[in-house]
Amino acid sequence: MAHIAHIDSHHRSLGQVVAAPFVAVFNWFVALAEASPKYREMEHLSRMSDEQLAARGIRREDIVQKVLGTHFV
């Protein structure tokens, strides 16, 4: 009977191991931000054309201030 050796070629470097918790926390913050209604509104407005924004009385450069208000400025 033939035997097949399984070689695990997925070894992580020390740098990857050390960085993994930080990457996980960063990804969690990104997911949290993307779940925010304000983020979704900014994404929605950002996808609009300049003409669509103008019809709403918004300039592209004012999207962040419009959505976040004075908390950002």
PQR file with spaces between the fields and no chain letter, atoms N, CA, C, O and H, PARSE charges and radii, in Angstrom:
ATOM       1  N    MET     1       0.840   -1.164    0.000 -0.4000 1.5000
ATOM       2  CA   MET     1       0.000    0.000    0.000 -0.0000 2.0000
ATOM       3  C    MET     1       0.895    1.240    0.000  0.5500 1.7000
ATOM       4  O    MET     1       1.903    1.288    0.706 -0.5500 1.4000
ATOM       5  N    ALA     2       0.523    2.225   -0.785 -0.4000 1.5000
ATOM       6  CA   ALA     2       1.318    3.458   -0.877 -0.0000 2.0000
ATOM       7  C    ALA     2       0.909    4.431    0.218  0.5500 1.7000
ATOM       8  O    ALA     2      -0.264    4.554    0.569 -0.5500 1.4000
ATOM       9  H    ALA     2      -0.295    2.186   -1.358  0.4000 1.0000
ATOM      10  N    HIS     3       1.895    5.102    0.733 -0.4000 1.5000
ATOM      11  CA   HIS     3       1.642    6.123    1.752 -0.0000 2.0000
ATOM      12  C    HIS     3       1.997    7.480    1.170  0.5500 1.7000
ATOM      13  O    HIS     3       3.014    7.634    0.493 -0.5500 1.4000
ATOM      14  H    HIS     3       2.848    5.002    0.448  0.4000 1.0000
ATOM      15  N    ILE     4       1.159    8.446    1.436 -0.4000 1.5000
ATOM      16  CA   ILE     4       1.411    9.797    0.947 -0.0000 2.0000
ATOM      17  C    ILE     4       1.755   10.674    2.147  0.5500 1.7000
ATOM      18  O    ILE     4       0.999   10.760    3.115 -0.5500 1.4000
ATOM      19  H    ILE     4       0.333    8.320    1.986  0.4000 1.0000
ATOM      20  N    ALA     5       2.890   11.307    2.060 -0.4000 1.5000
ATOM      21  CA   ALA     5       3.307   12.194    3.136 -0.0000 2.0000
ATOM      22  C    ALA     5       2.660   13.557    2.935  0.5500 1.7000
ATOM      23  O    ALA     5       2.660   14.110    1.835 -0.5500 1.4000
ATOM      24  H    ALA     5       3.504   11.237    1.274  0.4000 1.0000
ATOM      25  N    HIS     6       2.119   14.073    4.001 -0.4000 1.5000
ATOM      26  CA   HIS     6       1.516   15.406    3.949 -0.0000 2.0000
ATOM      27  C    HIS     6       2.511   16.394    4.540  0.5500 1.7000
ATOM      28  O    HIS     6       2.910   16.276    5.698 -0.5500 1.4000
ATOM      29  H    HIS     6       2.119   13.623    4.894  0.4000 1.0000
ATOM      30  N    ILE     7       2.896   17.348    3.746 -0.4000 1.5000
ATOM      31  CA   ILE     7       3.841   18.363    4.198 -0.0000 2.0000
ATOM      32  C    ILE     7       3.083   19.672    4.327  0.5500 1.7000
ATOM      33  O    ILE     7       2.517   20.182    3.360 -0.5500 1.4000
ATOM      34  H    ILE     7       2.571   17.444    2.805  0.4000 1.0000
ATOM      35  N    ASP     8       3.083   20.199    5.529 -0.4000 1.5000
ATOM      36  CA   ASP     8       2.400   21.471    5.773 -0.0000 2.0000
ATOM      37  C    ASP     8       3.337   22.600    5.379  0.5500 1.7000
ATOM      38  O    ASP     8       4.331   22.864    6.056 -0.5500 1.4000
ATOM      39  H    ASP     8       3.543   19.785    6.314  0.4000 1.0000
ATOM      40  N    SER     9       3.013   23.258    4.285 -0.4000 1.5000
ATOM      41  CA   SER     9       3.890   24.326    3.799 -0.0000 2.0000
ATOM      42  C    SER     9       3.423   25.710    4.260  0.5500 1.7000
ATOM      43  O    SER     9       3.963   26.726    3.822 -0.5500 1.4000
ATOM      44  H    SER     9       2.206   23.044    3.735  0.4000 1.0000
ATOM      45  N    HIS    10       2.424   25.749    5.138 -0.4000 1.5000
ATOM      46  CA   HIS    10       1.901   27.036    5.602 -0.0000 2.0000
ATOM      47  C    HIS    10       2.478   27.346    6.985  0.5500 1.7000
ATOM      48  O    HIS    10       1.846   27.093    8.010 -0.5500 1.4000
ATOM      49  H    HIS    10       1.986   24.923    5.494  0.4000 1.0000
ATOM      50  N    HIS    11       3.664   27.886    6.986 -0.4000 1.5000
ATOM      51  CA   HIS    11       4.308   28.292    8.235 -0.0000 2.0000
ATOM      52  C    HIS    11       4.301   29.803    8.292  0.5500 1.7000
ATOM      53  O    HIS    11       4.615   30.471    7.307 -0.5500 1.4000
ATOM      54  H    HIS    11       4.177   28.092    6.153  0.4000 1.0000
ATOM      55  N    ARG    12       3.946   30.338    9.436 -0.4000 1.5000
ATOM      56  CA   ARG    12       3.926   31.788    9.573 -0.0000 2.0000
ATOM      57  C    ARG    12       5.211   32.262   10.237  0.5500 1.7000
ATOM      58  O    ARG    12       5.741   31.621   11.144 -0.5500 1.4000
ATOM      59  H    ARG    12       3.691   29.796   10.237  0.4000 1.0000
ATOM      60  N    SER    13       5.691   33.395    9.760 -0.4000 1.5000
ATOM      61  CA   SER    13       6.910   33.958   10.337 -0.0000 2.0000
ATOM      62  C    SER    13       6.601   34.545   11.710  0.5500 1.7000
ATOM      63  O    SER    13       5.440   34.737   12.071 -0.5500 1.4000
ATOM      64  H    SER    13       5.260   33.916    9.023  0.4000 1.0000
ATOM      65  N    LEU    14       7.635   34.820   12.451 -0.4000 1.5000
ATOM      66  CA   LEU    14       7.467   35.421   13.771 -0.0000 2.0000
ATOM      67  C    LEU    14       6.760   36.769   13.652  0.5500 1.7000
ATOM      68  O    LEU    14       5.909   37.101   14.478 -0.5500 1.4000
ATOM      69  H    LEU    14       8.578   34.664   12.157  0.4000 1.0000
ATOM      70  N    GLY    15       7.108   37.541   12.630 -0.4000 1.5000
ATOM      71  CA   GLY    15       6.462   38.835   12.409 -0.0000 2.0000
ATOM      72  C    GLY    15       4.965   38.698   12.179  0.5500 1.7000
ATOM      73  O    GLY    15       4.179   39.500   12.684 -0.5500 1.4000
ATOM      74  H    GLY    15       7.798   37.271   11.960  0.4000 1.0000
ATOM      75  N    GLN    16       4.568   37.674   11.413 -0.4000 1.5000
ATOM      76  CA   GLN    16       3.144   37.443   11.171 -0.0000 2.0000
ATOM      77  C    GLN    16       2.430   37.024   12.450  0.5500 1.7000
ATOM      78  O    GLN    16       1.299   37.441   12.699 -0.5500 1.4000
ATOM      79  H    GLN    16       5.206   37.023   11.003  0.4000 1.0000
ATOM      80  N    VAL    17       3.078   36.213   13.246 -0.4000 1.5000
ATOM      81  CA   VAL    17       2.485   35.765   14.511 -0.0000 2.0000
ATOM      82  C    VAL    17       2.308   36.950   15.456  0.5500 1.7000
ATOM      83  O    VAL    17       1.263   37.090   16.091 -0.5500 1.4000
ATOM      84  H    VAL    17       3.997   35.874   13.044  0.4000 1.0000
ATOM      85  N    VAL    18       3.331   37.803   15.548 -0.4000 1.5000
ATOM      86  CA   VAL    18       3.267   38.967   16.430 -0.0000 2.0000
ATOM      87  C    VAL    18       2.222   39.964   15.931  0.5500 1.7000
ATOM      88  O    VAL    18       1.516   40.573   16.734 -0.5500 1.4000
ATOM      89  H    VAL    18       4.180   37.688   15.031  0.4000 1.0000
ATOM      90  N    ALA    19       2.117   40.134   14.615 -0.4000 1.5000
ATOM      91  CA   ALA    19       1.191   41.111   14.044 -0.0000 2.0000
ATOM      92  C    ALA    19      -0.262   40.635   14.048  0.5500 1.7000
ATOM      93  O    ALA    19      -1.178   41.455   13.979 -0.5500 1.4000
ATOM      94  H    ALA    19       2.691   39.639   13.962  0.4000 1.0000
ATOM      95  N    ALA    20      -0.480   39.338   14.127 -0.4000 1.5000
ATOM      96  CA   ALA    20      -1.832   38.779   13.995 -0.0000 2.0000
ATOM      97  C    ALA    20      -2.862   39.418   14.934  0.5500 1.7000
ATOM      98  O    ALA    20      -3.953   39.752   14.470 -0.5500 1.4000
ATOM      99  H    ALA    20       0.264   38.673   14.183  0.4000 1.0000
ATOM     100  N    PRO    21      -2.575   39.604   16.225 -0.5600 1.5000
ATOM     101  CA   PRO    21      -3.593   40.228   17.089  0.2800 2.0000
ATOM     102  C    PRO    21      -3.904   41.667   16.673  0.5500 1.7000
ATOM     103  O    PRO    21      -5.054   42.100   16.750 -0.5500 1.4000
ATOM     104  N    PHE    22      -2.893   42.399   16.237 -0.4000 1.5000
ATOM     105  CA   PHE    22      -3.101   43.776   15.816 -0.0000 2.0000
ATOM     106  C    PHE    22      -3.928   43.837   14.535  0.5500 1.7000
ATOM     107  O    PHE    22      -4.794   44.698   14.384 -0.5500 1.4000
ATOM     108  H    PHE    22      -1.960   42.047   16.174  0.4000 1.0000
ATOM     109  N    VAL    23      -3.653   42.920   13.623 -0.4000 1.5000
ATOM     110  CA   VAL    23      -4.414   42.836   12.377 -0.0000 2.0000
ATOM     111  C    VAL    23      -5.871   42.504   12.697  0.5500 1.7000
ATOM     112  O    VAL    23      -6.786   43.078   12.107 -0.5500 1.4000
ATOM     113  H    VAL    23      -2.949   42.221   13.746  0.4000 1.0000
ATOM     114  N    ALA    24      -6.082   41.581   13.629 -0.4000 1.5000
ATOM     115  CA   ALA    24      -7.442   41.197   14.010 -0.0000 2.0000
ATOM     116  C    ALA    24      -8.202   42.377   14.616  0.5500 1.7000
ATOM     117  O    ALA    24      -9.367   42.597   14.288 -0.5500 1.4000
ATOM     118  H    ALA    24      -5.339   41.115   14.108  0.4000 1.0000
ATOM     119  N    VAL    25      -7.554   43.130   15.491 -0.4000 1.5000
ATOM     120  CA   VAL    25      -8.202   44.299   16.100 -0.0000 2.0000
ATOM     121  C    VAL    25      -8.499   45.351   15.040  0.5500 1.7000
ATOM     122  O    VAL    25      -9.581   45.937   15.030 -0.5500 1.4000
ATOM     123  H    VAL    25      -6.607   42.951   15.757  0.4000 1.0000
ATOM     124  N    PHE    26      -7.543   45.592   14.149 -0.4000 1.5000
ATOM     125  CA   PHE    26      -7.755   46.557   13.066 -0.0000 2.0000
ATOM     126  C    PHE    26      -8.942   46.145   12.211  0.5500 1.7000
ATOM     127  O    PHE    26      -9.800   46.970   11.899 -0.5500 1.4000
ATOM     128  H    PHE    26      -6.663   45.115   14.157  0.4000 1.0000
ATOM     129  N    ASN    27      -8.997   44.861   11.826 -0.4000 1.5000
ATOM     130  CA   ASN    27     -10.107   44.370   11.004 -0.0000 2.0000
ATOM     131  C    ASN    27     -11.441   44.487   11.741  0.5500 1.7000
ATOM     132  O    ASN    27     -12.471   44.744   11.118 -0.5500 1.4000
ATOM     133  H    ASN    27      -8.300   44.190   12.080  0.4000 1.0000
ATOM     134  N    TRP    28     -11.429   44.299   13.057 -0.4000 1.5000
ATOM     135  CA   TRP    28     -12.647   44.450   13.852 -0.0000 2.0000
ATOM     136  C    TRP    28     -13.120   45.904   13.814  0.5500 1.7000
ATOM     137  O    TRP    28     -14.313   46.166   13.658 -0.5500 1.4000
ATOM     138  H    TRP    28     -10.592   44.090   13.563  0.4000 1.0000
ATOM     139  N    PHE    29     -12.183   46.854   13.957 -0.4000 1.5000
ATOM     140  CA   PHE    29     -12.558   48.270   13.892 -0.0000 2.0000
ATOM     141  C    PHE    29     -13.106   48.638   12.516  0.5500 1.7000
ATOM     142  O    PHE    29     -14.065   49.403   12.410 -0.5500 1.4000
ATOM     143  H    PHE    29     -11.214   46.641   14.084  0.4000 1.0000
ATOM     144  N    VAL    30     -12.501   48.098   11.470 -0.4000 1.5000
ATOM     145  CA   VAL    30     -12.996   48.358   10.111 -0.0000 2.0000
ATOM     146  C    VAL    30     -14.413   47.826    9.958  0.5500 1.7000
ATOM     147  O    VAL    30     -15.283   48.519    9.430 -0.5500 1.4000
ATOM     148  H    VAL    30     -11.722   47.477   11.556  0.4000 1.0000
ATOM     149  N    ALA    31     -14.649   46.605   10.414 -0.4000 1.5000
ATOM     150  CA   ALA    31     -15.984   46.015   10.324 -0.0000 2.0000
ATOM     151  C    ALA    31     -16.992   46.823   11.127  0.5500 1.7000
ATOM     152  O    ALA    31     -18.126   47.018   10.688 -0.5500 1.4000
ATOM     153  H    ALA    31     -13.942   46.043   10.842  0.4000 1.0000
ATOM     154  N    LEU    32     -16.587   47.288   12.293 -0.4000 1.5000
ATOM     155  CA   LEU    32     -17.465   48.104   13.131 -0.0000 2.0000
ATOM     156  C    LEU    32     -17.813   49.416   12.432  0.5500 1.7000
ATOM     157  O    LEU    32     -18.971   49.833   12.428 -0.5500 1.4000
ATOM     158  H    LEU    32     -15.667   47.129   12.650  0.4000 1.0000
ATOM     159  N    ALA    33     -16.816   50.060   11.845 -0.4000 1.5000
ATOM     160  CA   ALA    33     -17.054   51.317   11.133 -0.0000 2.0000
ATOM     161  C    ALA    33     -17.954   51.114    9.927  0.5500 1.7000
ATOM     162  O    ALA    33     -18.850   51.920    9.674 -0.5500 1.4000
ATOM     163  H    ALA    33     -15.875   49.721   11.849  0.4000 1.0000
ATOM     164  N    GLU    34     -17.718   50.035    9.175 -0.4000 1.5000
ATOM     165  CA   GLU    34     -18.516   49.778    7.982 -0.0000 2.0000
ATOM     166  C    GLU    34     -19.962   49.435    8.316  0.5500 1.7000
ATOM     167  O    GLU    34     -20.843   49.585    7.470 -0.5500 1.4000
ATOM     168  H    GLU    34     -16.990   49.380    9.380  0.4000 1.0000
ATOM     169  N    ALA    35     -20.214   48.983    9.522 -0.4000 1.5000
ATOM     170  CA   ALA    35     -21.579   48.666    9.944 -0.0000 2.0000
ATOM     171  C    ALA    35     -22.331   49.916   10.401  0.5500 1.7000
ATOM     172  O    ALA    35     -23.543   49.866   10.614 -0.5500 1.4000
ATOM     173  H    ALA    35     -19.498   48.861   10.210  0.4000 1.0000
ATOM     174  N    SER    36     -21.636   51.011   10.550 -0.4000 1.5000
ATOM     175  CA   SER    36     -22.236   52.250   11.031 -0.0000 2.0000
ATOM     176  C    SER    36     -23.169   52.855    9.990  0.5500 1.7000
ATOM     177  O    SER    36     -22.833   52.889    8.806 -0.5500 1.4000
ATOM     178  H    SER    36     -20.652   51.051   10.377  0.4000 1.0000
ATOM     179  N    PRO    37     -24.332   53.330   10.413 -0.5600 1.5000
ATOM     180  CA   PRO    37     -25.241   54.007    9.475  0.2800 2.0000
ATOM     181  C    PRO    37     -24.599   55.238    8.831  0.5500 1.7000
ATOM     182  O    PRO    37     -24.870   55.544    7.671 -0.5500 1.4000
ATOM     183  N    LYS    38     -23.755   55.937    9.577 -0.4000 1.5000
ATOM     184  CA   LYS    38     -23.090   57.121    9.016 -0.0000 2.0000
ATOM     185  C    LYS    38     -22.130   56.728    7.901  0.5500 1.7000
ATOM     186  O    LYS    38     -22.041   57.416    6.884 -0.5500 1.4000
ATOM     187  H    LYS    38     -23.534   55.688   10.520  0.4000 1.0000
ATOM     188  N    TYR    39     -21.419   55.634    8.089 -0.4000 1.5000
ATOM     189  CA   TYR    39     -20.513   55.146    7.045 -0.0000 2.0000
ATOM     190  C    TYR    39     -21.309   54.776    5.801  0.5500 1.7000
ATOM     191  O    TYR    39     -20.925   55.114    4.682 -0.5500 1.4000
ATOM     192  H    TYR    39     -21.492   55.076    8.916  0.4000 1.0000
ATOM     193  N    ARG    40     -22.419   54.080    6.009 -0.4000 1.5000
ATOM     194  CA   ARG    40     -23.246   53.676    4.866 -0.0000 2.0000
ATOM     195  C    ARG    40     -23.791   54.899    4.128  0.5500 1.7000
ATOM     196  O    ARG    40     -23.873   54.902    2.900 -0.5500 1.4000
ATOM     197  H    ARG    40     -22.731   53.805    6.919  0.4000 1.0000
ATOM     198  N    GLU    41     -24.163   55.937    4.879 -0.4000 1.5000
ATOM     199  CA   GLU    41     -24.642   57.159    4.230 -0.0000 2.0000
ATOM     200  C    GLU    41     -23.526   57.833    3.433  0.5500 1.7000
ATOM     201  O    GLU    41     -23.760   58.321    2.328 -0.5500 1.4000
ATOM     202  H    GLU    41     -24.097   55.935    5.877  0.4000 1.0000
ATOM     203  N    MET    42     -22.318   57.862    3.990 -0.4000 1.5000
ATOM     204  CA   MET    42     -21.184   58.444    3.251 -0.0000 2.0000
ATOM     205  C    MET    42     -20.895   57.642    1.987  0.5500 1.7000
ATOM     206  O    MET    42     -20.617   58.220    0.936 -0.5500 1.4000
ATOM     207  H    MET    42     -22.128   57.465    4.888  0.4000 1.0000
ATOM     208  N    GLU    43     -20.958   56.320    2.082 -0.4000 1.5000
ATOM     209  CA   GLU    43     -20.752   55.476    0.908 -0.0000 2.0000
ATOM     210  C    GLU    43     -21.817   55.761   -0.155  0.5500 1.7000
ATOM     211  O    GLU    43     -21.510   55.871   -1.342 -0.5500 1.4000
ATOM     212  H    GLU    43     -21.184   55.851    2.936  0.4000 1.0000
ATOM     213  N    HIS    44     -23.059   55.877    0.284 -0.4000 1.5000
ATOM     214  CA   HIS    44     -24.166   56.134   -0.637 -0.0000 2.0000
ATOM     215  C    HIS    44     -23.969   57.473   -1.352  0.5500 1.7000
ATOM     216  O    HIS    44     -24.106   57.558   -2.573 -0.5500 1.4000
ATOM     217  H    HIS    44     -23.308   55.787    1.249  0.4000 1.0000
ATOM     218  N    LEU    45     -23.649   58.510   -0.590 -0.4000 1.5000
ATOM     219  CA   LEU    45     -23.444   59.829   -1.193 -0.0000 2.0000
ATOM     220  C    LEU    45     -22.208   59.839   -2.095  0.5500 1.7000
ATOM     221  O    LEU    45     -22.205   60.499   -3.134 -0.5500 1.4000
ATOM     222  H    LEU    45     -23.537   58.442    0.402  0.4000 1.0000
ATOM     223  N    SER    46     -21.176   59.123   -1.710 -0.4000 1.5000
ATOM     224  CA   SER    46     -19.945   59.089   -2.506 -0.0000 2.0000
ATOM     225  C    SER    46     -20.160   58.433   -3.862  0.5500 1.7000
ATOM     226  O    SER    46     -19.468   58.755   -4.827 -0.5500 1.4000
ATOM     227  H    SER    46     -21.178   58.586   -0.866  0.4000 1.0000
ATOM     228  N    ARG    47     -21.112   57.518   -3.938 -0.4000 1.5000
ATOM     229  CA   ARG    47     -21.393   56.839   -5.210 -0.0000 2.0000
ATOM     230  C    ARG    47     -22.219   57.707   -6.161  0.5500 1.7000
ATOM     231  O    ARG    47     -22.318   57.397   -7.349 -0.5500 1.4000
ATOM     232  H    ARG    47     -21.675   57.256   -3.154  0.4000 1.0000
ATOM     233  N    MET    48     -22.808   58.783   -5.653 -0.4000 1.5000
ATOM     234  CA   MET    48     -23.637   59.659   -6.494 -0.0000 2.0000
ATOM     235  C    MET    48     -22.760   60.502   -7.406  0.5500 1.7000
ATOM     236  O    MET    48     -21.601   60.776   -7.095 -0.5500 1.4000
ATOM     237  H    MET    48     -22.727   59.034   -4.689  0.4000 1.0000
ATOM     238  N    SER    49     -23.321   60.903   -8.523 -0.4000 1.5000
ATOM     239  CA   SER    49     -22.624   61.807   -9.429 -0.0000 2.0000
ATOM     240  C    SER    49     -22.654   63.218   -8.838  0.5500 1.7000
ATOM     241  O    SER    49     -23.429   63.501   -7.924 -0.5500 1.4000
ATOM     242  H    SER    49     -24.262   60.680   -8.776  0.4000 1.0000
ATOM     243  N    ASP    50     -21.814   64.088   -9.363 -0.4000 1.5000
ATOM     244  CA   ASP    50     -21.802   65.474   -8.900 -0.0000 2.0000
ATOM     245  C    ASP    50     -23.150   66.140   -9.146  0.5500 1.7000
ATOM     246  O    ASP    50     -23.592   66.975   -8.357 -0.5500 1.4000
ATOM     247  H    ASP    50     -21.185   63.858  -10.106  0.4000 1.0000
ATOM     248  N    GLU    51     -23.794   65.769  -10.237 -0.4000 1.5000
ATOM     249  CA   GLU    51     -25.102   66.346  -10.556 -0.0000 2.0000
ATOM     250  C    GLU    51     -26.163   65.899   -9.536  0.5500 1.7000
ATOM     251  O    GLU    51     -26.999   66.697   -9.113 -0.5500 1.4000
ATOM     252  H    GLU    51     -23.435   65.091  -10.878  0.4000 1.0000
ATOM     253  N    GLN    52     -26.120   64.632   -9.150 -0.4000 1.5000
ATOM     254  CA   GLN    52     -27.071   64.130   -8.150 -0.0000 2.0000
ATOM     255  C    GLN    52     -26.839   64.799   -6.803  0.5500 1.7000
ATOM     256  O    GLN    52     -27.787   65.142   -6.097 -0.5500 1.4000
ATOM     257  H    GLN    52     -25.441   63.984   -9.494  0.4000 1.0000
ATOM     258  N    LEU    53     -25.569   64.980   -6.456 -0.4000 1.5000
ATOM     259  CA   LEU    53     -25.259   65.657   -5.198 -0.0000 2.0000
ATOM     260  C    LEU    53     -25.738   67.106   -5.240  0.5500 1.7000
ATOM     261  O    LEU    53     -26.308   67.603   -4.268 -0.5500 1.4000
ATOM     262  H    LEU    53     -24.799   64.701   -7.030  0.4000 1.0000
ATOM     263  N    ALA    54     -25.506   67.787   -6.371 -0.4000 1.5000
ATOM     264  CA   ALA    54     -25.932   69.182   -6.504 -0.0000 2.0000
ATOM     265  C    ALA    54     -27.446   69.302   -6.368  0.5500 1.7000
ATOM     266  O    ALA    54     -27.945   70.277   -5.805 -0.5500 1.4000
ATOM     267  H    ALA    54     -25.043   67.384   -7.161  0.4000 1.0000
ATOM     268  N    ALA    55     -28.175   68.318   -6.879 -0.4000 1.5000
ATOM     269  CA   ALA    55     -29.635   68.342   -6.750 -0.0000 2.0000
ATOM     270  C    ALA    55     -30.062   68.269   -5.282  0.5500 1.7000
ATOM     271  O    ALA    55     -31.149   68.724   -4.924 -0.5500 1.4000
ATOM     272  H    ALA    55     -27.769   67.526   -7.336  0.4000 1.0000
ATOM     273  N    ARG    56     -29.206   67.695   -4.440 -0.4000 1.5000
ATOM     274  CA   ARG    56     -29.484   67.618   -3.003 -0.0000 2.0000
ATOM     275  C    ARG    56     -28.855   68.784   -2.242  0.5500 1.7000
ATOM     276  O    ARG    56     -28.987   68.888   -1.023 -0.5500 1.4000
ATOM     277  H    ARG    56     -28.324   67.325   -4.731  0.4000 1.0000
ATOM     278  N    GLY    57     -28.173   69.652   -2.974 -0.4000 1.5000
ATOM     279  CA   GLY    57     -27.529   70.794   -2.337 -0.0000 2.0000
ATOM     280  C    GLY    57     -26.240   70.441   -1.617  0.5500 1.7000
ATOM     281  O    GLY    57     -25.864   71.099   -0.647 -0.5500 1.4000
ATOM     282  H    GLY    57     -28.065   69.567   -3.965  0.4000 1.0000
ATOM     283  N    ILE    58     -25.565   69.406   -2.089 -0.4000 1.5000
ATOM     284  CA   ILE    58     -24.335   68.931   -1.450 -0.0000 2.0000
ATOM     285  C    ILE    58     -23.194   68.967   -2.459  0.5500 1.7000
ATOM     286  O    ILE    58     -23.363   68.578   -3.615 -0.5500 1.4000
ATOM     287  H    ILE    58     -25.871   68.872   -2.877  0.4000 1.0000
ATOM     288  N    ARG    59     -22.036   69.435   -2.012 -0.4000 1.5000
ATOM     289  CA   ARG    59     -20.829   69.335   -2.824 -0.0000 2.0000
ATOM     290  C    ARG    59     -20.049   68.116   -2.350  0.5500 1.7000
ATOM     291  O    ARG    59     -20.100   67.763   -1.172 -0.5500 1.4000
ATOM     292  H    ARG    59     -21.899   69.750   -1.073  0.4000 1.0000
ATOM     293  N    ARG    60     -19.334   67.479   -3.256 -0.4000 1.5000
ATOM     294  CA   ARG    60     -18.589   66.258   -2.927 -0.0000 2.0000
ATOM     295  C    ARG    60     -17.661   66.480   -1.723  0.5500 1.7000
ATOM     296  O    ARG    60     -17.558   65.622   -0.847 -0.5500 1.4000
ATOM     297  H    ARG    60     -19.292   67.766   -4.213  0.4000 1.0000
ATOM     298  N    GLU    61     -16.996   67.623   -1.687 -0.4000 1.5000
ATOM     299  CA   GLU    61     -16.052   67.878   -0.594 -0.0000 2.0000
ATOM     300  C    GLU    61     -16.740   68.112    0.752  0.5500 1.7000
ATOM     301  O    GLU    61     -16.073   68.162    1.786 -0.5500 1.4000
ATOM     302  H    GLU    61     -17.080   68.321   -2.399  0.4000 1.0000
ATOM     303  N    ASP    62     -18.063   68.255    0.749 -0.4000 1.5000
ATOM     304  CA   ASP    62     -18.811   68.488    1.989 -0.0000 2.0000
ATOM     305  C    ASP    62     -19.499   67.235    2.527  0.5500 1.7000
ATOM     306  O    ASP    62     -20.200   67.305    3.538 -0.5500 1.4000
ATOM     307  H    ASP    62     -18.604   68.214   -0.091  0.4000 1.0000
ATOM     308  N    ILE    63     -19.311   66.093    1.869 -0.4000 1.5000
ATOM     309  CA   ILE    63     -20.013   64.869    2.280 -0.0000 2.0000
ATOM     310  C    ILE    63     -19.686   64.504    3.725  0.5500 1.7000
ATOM     311  O    ILE    63     -20.595   64.237    4.511 -0.5500 1.4000
ATOM     312  H    ILE    63     -18.742   66.037    1.049  0.4000 1.0000
ATOM     313  N    VAL    64     -18.413   64.488    4.084 -0.4000 1.5000
ATOM     314  CA   VAL    64     -18.025   64.073    5.434 -0.0000 2.0000
ATOM     315  C    VAL    64     -18.619   65.007    6.475  0.5500 1.7000
ATOM     316  O    VAL    64     -19.173   64.551    7.475 -0.5500 1.4000
ATOM     317  H    VAL    64     -17.675   64.705    3.446  0.4000 1.0000
ATOM     318  N    GLN    65     -18.509   66.300    6.252 -0.4000 1.5000
ATOM     319  CA   GLN    65     -19.059   67.259    7.215 -0.0000 2.0000
ATOM     320  C    GLN    65     -20.575   67.146    7.283  0.5500 1.7000
ATOM     321  O    GLN    65     -21.154   67.269    8.362 -0.5500 1.4000
ATOM     322  H    GLN    65     -18.058   66.671    5.440  0.4000 1.0000
ATOM     323  N    LYS    66     -21.228   66.910    6.139 -0.4000 1.5000
ATOM     324  CA   LYS    66     -22.690   66.763    6.126 -0.0000 2.0000
ATOM     325  C    LYS    66     -23.123   65.569    6.962  0.5500 1.7000
ATOM     326  O    LYS    66     -24.082   65.658    7.729 -0.5500 1.4000
ATOM     327  H    LYS    66     -20.757   66.810    5.262  0.4000 1.0000
ATOM     328  N    VAL    67     -22.418   64.453    6.814 -0.4000 1.5000
ATOM     329  CA   VAL    67     -22.813   63.220    7.512 -0.0000 2.0000
ATOM     330  C    VAL    67     -22.383   63.243    8.970  0.5500 1.7000
ATOM     331  O    VAL    67     -23.168   62.889    9.849 -0.5500 1.4000
ATOM     332  H    VAL    67     -21.639   64.382    6.191  0.4000 1.0000
ATOM     333  N    LEU    68     -21.151   63.654    9.243 -0.4000 1.5000
ATOM     334  CA   LEU    68     -20.644   63.608   10.604 -0.0000 2.0000
ATOM     335  C    LEU    68     -20.893   64.882   11.396  0.5500 1.7000
ATOM     336  O    LEU    68     -20.768   64.891   12.621 -0.5500 1.4000
ATOM     337  H    LEU    68     -20.512   63.943    8.529  0.4000 1.0000
ATOM     338  N    GLY    69     -21.240   65.945   10.709 -0.4000 1.5000
ATOM     339  CA   GLY    69     -21.514   67.204   11.375 -0.0000 2.0000
ATOM     340  C    GLY    69     -20.255   67.807   11.988  0.5500 1.7000
ATOM     341  O    GLY    69     -19.155   67.647   11.459 -0.5500 1.4000
ATOM     342  H    GLY    69     -21.342   65.938    9.714  0.4000 1.0000
ATOM     343  N    THR    70     -20.426   68.485   13.083 -0.4000 1.5000
ATOM     344  CA   THR    70     -19.301   69.186   13.712 -0.0000 2.0000
ATOM     345  C    THR    70     -18.390   68.250   14.480  0.5500 1.7000
ATOM     346  O    THR    70     -17.332   68.677   14.944 -0.5500 1.4000
ATOM     347  H    THR    70     -21.319   68.615   13.513  0.4000 1.0000
ATOM     348  N    HIS    71     -18.768   66.979   14.631 -0.4000 1.5000
ATOM     349  CA   HIS    71     -17.906   66.020   15.351 -0.0000 2.0000
ATOM     350  C    HIS    71     -16.612   65.775   14.619  0.5500 1.7000
ATOM     351  O    HIS    71     -15.598   65.451   15.236 -0.5500 1.4000
ATOM     352  H    HIS    71     -19.627   66.633   14.254  0.4000 1.0000
ATOM     353  N    PHE    72     -16.634   65.927   13.300 -0.4000 1.5000
ATOM     354  CA   PHE    72     -15.449   65.662   12.485 -0.0000 2.0000
ATOM     355  C    PHE    72     -14.584   66.894   12.336  0.5500 1.7000
ATOM     356  O    PHE    72     -13.358   66.791   12.293 -0.5500 1.4000
ATOM     357  H    PHE    72     -17.458   66.191   12.798  0.4000 1.0000
ATOM     358  N    VAL    73     -15.197   68.044   12.256 -0.4000 1.5000
ATOM     359  CA   VAL    73     -14.467   69.277   11.944 -0.0000 2.0000
ATOM     360  C    VAL    73     -13.724   69.795   13.132  0.5500 1.7000
ATOM     361  O    VAL    73     -13.057   70.826   13.043 -0.5500 1.4000
ATOM     362  H    VAL    73     -16.193   68.127   12.290  0.4000 1.0000
